[in-house]
Amino acid sequence: MMRRLAAAAACSIWLAWAGAATAACAPPDIAYVQETVAGRPTLLRLPPSPRAVVYLFHGTGGSEAFARRPETRCALGPLLERGYAVVATRSESRDPARWNLEAVGAGTNADVDHMLALHKALVDRGALGATTPVYAMGMSNGGGFATVFATSARRVGLPVAGVANYMGPVPALAVAYAGADFPPIFAVTAEADGLVDATRVGAAIRRVDEVGTRTEAHLARPRALTVDDLTGLDGRDAEAAGRTLDALRAAGLIDAAGRRAALPARPVLGRTEMADLGRMLPAGASGREILNAMLIAFAGHQMRSDYADAQARFFEAVRPR
């Protein structure tokens, strides 16, 4: 596992973490409208004459509610400020809840076909134009599907401008299917992610970069957990966040500087390690939001928003003029 971390850190495709990430975010309020579109529950944020549309894809076990998560809303914030629409729905498979990454192309993948039907429905009712730029964005399994959908939709003529893949694979079948027409891709992985190997993602990004696709890849590295990371979670103000940070230190989860102290013999955080960290949370400092904040700081498998501005700049750079 240490060799894996070293390989990821040495991979030349990754941009420096410290130069790209931004400070902790206060999640914006997003007024989604909930509808059933093309037969599936869907959350829509559709401004008049949107500058572009982002189709958002949840990870394993998720649903369209992924769009409401604090980290997701922060990641979307700079795009919303620019007038982008956001549309989130759910995978066909619900047990487990996962997008289909095993087939690419229209007529071969029910999730791809659903998204094409959803897009057509929005164009037909005038919410989107036929030439509105399309972006695909997802986390984990949803990041992989964002790539599958984008390559499939581009082949049938949708104006796909780019992909944002957070902690997800870049499926080889999508790379092979698209060839030199692979859409621009913005990728974020994490050094201690035990579910998706950053080294493999980096190799896939290099392959699409070599055929002339514009790429931007970021490798998040471990950092200190701070008061800012915890402020706002479950209603905590800065003072309460400071007490939570002290409780995490007392429980041995972080050191005096806020860096990870727990599970020192296990540098990579897989499902077992994440569950163990959750069980180690002390009373008064427990819950999903605290664990998520820790996983972000520890560079684990978790949606993150510290590259939101970089993603927005990338999307704008590849947007058709």
N, C-alpha and C positions, 0 to 999 in steps of 0.2 A: 504493500500500500504506500510506503514511503517513496518507492520508485515511481509509482503513479503520480504522486504529488509533484515530484521533481520533474517528471516529463511534462506535466501540464504547465508548470511554471516556466519551463524552458522553451515551450512552443512559441515560435516567432510570430504566429498569427495573432496572438493576443495583444491588445493594447494595455497600457499600464492602468491598474485599478485606480491608483491615487489621482491620476490626472483626469479621469473621466467621471468619477462618481460625485454626487452632490449630497448636500446635507439632508438630515431627516425631514420628512414632509408632513404637513398637516393635511390629511386626506380631504380633497374637495368634495363638496356635496354635488352629486350628479342626479339630476331628475330624470330617471329612466321611466319609460312607459313600458308596462308589461302587457304583451299580447301573445296569442298563438299565431305563428306565421309558418305556413307550409307544414302545419301539423305538429309543431313543437313549441314549447314555451320559449319566449324570446324577450330579452330586455333591449329596448331601443332608446338611443339618445340621438335624435334626428333634428339638427338645426336647419333652418331654411337655407337652401342652396349650399349644402355642405362642401367644404374644400376637398374632402376625401372621406371615405368610409373605412373604418377599422373593424374587421370581423375578429371577434375575441373568442379564444378557445380555452376551456378549463382543462385542468389536469385530471389524473385518475381519481375517481371518487367524487368529482365535482359536478357542477351544473352551471346554468347561466348565472347563478348567484355569485360566481367567481368575479363578475364585473363589479360587485358591491364590496369586495374585500378592500381593506385599507391600502395594502400595498398596490393592488391593481388600480385603484382610483388615483393614487399618487403617480403611478406610471403613465396613466392616461392624461393627467392634468395638462401638461404642455401641449398635447395634441388638441384637447378640448379648447384651450385658449386660442388655438389657431383656426378653430371652426370645423374640426373633424367630427363626423358622425361616428358613433360606436354602436355595434350590434353584437349581442351575445346570446347564444342558444346552447343547446345541450346535445351530447352524442346520442346516437341511436341506442347503443348498448348501455344499459343501466345497471347490470349486475355481471361484471363490474362496469362502472361508469367510465368508459374509455372510448376515445375516437379510434376509428379504424386506420391503422398505419400499414396494413398488409396489402393494399391495392391502390393504384394511382390511376387517375383518368376518369372521365365521365362514363357512366354506365358500368363501372366495375366496383364502385365503392358507394354504399348507401349514404354515408356521411357527406361525401363530395356531392352526390346528386341532390341531397337535401339543401346544401349550401347554395348550389346553383339555382335551385327552385326559390329559395329565400331571396336571393339577390334579384331574380326576375320579378318576384312579387313586389319588392320595394321599388324597382324601376317602373313597373307597370302602374303603380299608384302615384308615381311622381315624387316619392321621397328621395330618390336618387336619380341622377341622369345616366344615360347610357355611357357617357364618357367620364363619369365621376371616378377618380382614381381609387383603386381598391388596395387595401393593405390587410394582411393576415398576421395576427399576433396571438401567441399562446404560451402557456407555461407547461413544462414537463411533457406528458403525453400530448397536451394541447399545442405545445411548441412544435412537436413533430408533425401534428396534423396541420398546423398553419403552413408548414412547408409542403405537405401533400396537397392541400387544397389550393395553395397559390400556384403550384406547377400545373395542376389539373385545370384550374380556371383560366390560366393564361393560355393554355393550349386551345381552349374553345372560344377564345376571343374576348374574355373579360379584361378590362384595363388594369391588370394587376401591376402595381408599382413596386411592392416590396413586402418583406417578411420581417417580423421581429420574433425571434425564438429564444425564450427564457428557459434555461435548464432542460431543454428538450433535445432529443436526437435529431440528426439530419438524415432521414431515411435514404439508404442507398438507392432504393428503387425510384425515389423522386429525383435524385441527382441524375440517374441514368435516363429517366423519362424526359427530363427537360433538356439535357445536354447543354448546348451553348445558350439556350433560352431560359436558363435558370434565373429567377427574379433576384434583384438585389436583396441581400440578407444581412440583418443586424442580429448578432447572437451574443447572449450573455450566459456564461457558465460559472461555476464556483469551484474553487480549489479543493474543498473538503466534501464535495457532493459525492455521496456513496451510491446514488441511484443512476445518474447519467455521467458517463466518463468524459471529462473535459478534453482529454487527449483525443478520443475518437471524434468528438465534435470538431475539434481543431483540424483534424485530418480531412474531414468532409468539407469544411470551409475552405481549406487550401485547394481542394479539387475544384470547387466551383469558382474560386478566385482565378485558377489557372485557365479556365475557359473564357475569361473576360468579364465575369459577373462582378459587380461592385459589392464588396463585403466590408463589414466592420464587426470585429469580435472583441469581447471583453471577458477577462478572467477575474472574478471577484476573489480577493484574498482575505484571510481572517484579519479582523481589526478589533479594537476595544468596543465593548458595549457601553453606551453612554446614557446619561439622563435624557438627552434629546430623543434617543431611540424609544424610550418608555413613556415619555410624556404624551398624553392623549389616549393611551391605551386603556380601555375600560374606564374612561373618565378621569384618569390620573392627571393631576397638575404636576408642575416641576418638583414641588416638595414631596409629593407622594411617589413620584418616579424615583427620586433620590433614596427614599426609604426602601423601595423595591430593589434598587441596585445594591443597597447595603445588605438586604436579606439574601440576595443571590451570592454575594461575597461570603456571607456567613455560612451558607450552605455548601460552599466549596465549588460552586459552578463557575465563578470568575475569580481572577486574582485582584490585587489592590488596584491595578491599572485598568481593570475591566476586561481583560483578555481571558479567553477560555482557560479554565483550570481543570474542568471535569474531564474524565476519561482520557487522561494524557497518553495512555498506551494505544489509543484508537484514534488516530488522526483523521481518518475518513469517516464521515457520518452517514451510515446506512440506516435502514429502517430500525434495526435493533438499537443502535446508538441514539437515534432520535427518540425512540420510546423510553430509553433509559434516562435521557435528559429530562423528559417530561415527568418521569416519576421522581426525579431529584428536586423538582421545584418545591420550595418551602410554602407553608401555609401563608396566604396573603400575597404571594407572588407567583401564583399558579395560573394556569389557563392557556388557551391556544395562542392568544396574542403575545404573551410573554415568551412562550416557546418560539413562536415565529420570529420575534425580534432577535432572540438569541441565535437562531439558525442563520439569519441574515448576517449578523456580526461575525459568526463563526465560519462563514462561507460554506454553508450547507445547502441542501436542496430546498429552496424556498423562493417564491416570487419576491422580487425586490424592485425598488423604485429609484435607486441611486443613479441609474443610467437613463432616467426619463428624459432629461434635456438632450443627452447625446442621441437617444433614439429619435426624438422629434427633429433634431437637426438632420439626421440621416434620412428620415422620411421626406423632409422638405427638399433635401439635395437630390433625391431620386424621383421626386414628383414630376410628372410630365408637365412641360411648360406650354 
